[in-house]
Amino acid sequence: MEIRLNNFVPDSDVDGPGRRASVFVQGCSIRCDGCATPWMWDENAGKSVDADVFVERILNIHGIEGVTFLGGEPFDQSEAVSYVAKAVRKKGLSVVTFTGRTIENIQETGSITDVDLLKNTDLLIDGPFIKTLADDSRPWVGSSNQRYIFLSYRYKALEPLLSGIANKLEIRIFPDGRVFANGLILTDDLKKFVMKLIN
């Protein structure tokens, strides 16, 4: 079995609770207006990776508490994503999954593998990004309609603490000059940040 990826960040502090491996899947059938990552929409782009090899890579990362699946749309690859999620949870890591669908939609119309991914997720962040509801006043979400759904007790204690904690952004500059930004920030705030850097 293979999982199609756009990017993989083995040590992020911005895609869920604690230090996490962030798995950016390639392909999205939802394609929200104003999406921050439209280059992840094409299901034929990115690269395919053997799921078992990928699980071993994740399990060899020291000091992470979990894995976050985002992208792209993880539920477009629910069979492969749930396979990886189940394997890392068996080893004690937590799983956070982002989706542009709602949990109600997944439960009502979802396939067996969609439901399996829900079973192997500790924290689901659901709902499409809605540009007119853009809001970065809560961590890990981009619009006010998006919800935190605690599917296990692992992060339930965080629920009352999330309101009012702003999103964070990580910027990595590689030796070859590539720049990678990870996290959620509103476009206007990103423009202000870039202007500060260049002035």
C-alpha angles and dihedrals in degrees: 000000000000134000120208113226137189096187143345125210109189097194118033131154097189107061101071141323116339128340110336146173107243116213113196107196121206120237133044128194093186100062101184118212106254094021112172093217110039090151086072093061099084108089091202095057126079121043136286118237129190106256095221092050089048092051090053091050091054094046090053092060109103123218102017121127097200155340129262122205115204137131128089106000116312092198090061085068097032095145095057095035093050090048091055092041093052092048095051093044089055086061093052101263120133124235128220117185127192120203137174088213125079122248089240090057092047093049094045101042104013125122124238089266091051090054090044090056090052089052090053096048124091097189123023119194105197141182136064122279106258112198095206089055095048109155132160098181091108127054123261097006131095103196134035095244093064116103141207109228115188107210094176135024093252096099102014091113089063093064099091092042099057101078112096098013106123126222121263133218129212119202120194122191114197126208091250090058098257115141122207122190118195129183135043125296131151115255094244091052091049091051090052090049093050091047090054090052095052098041 
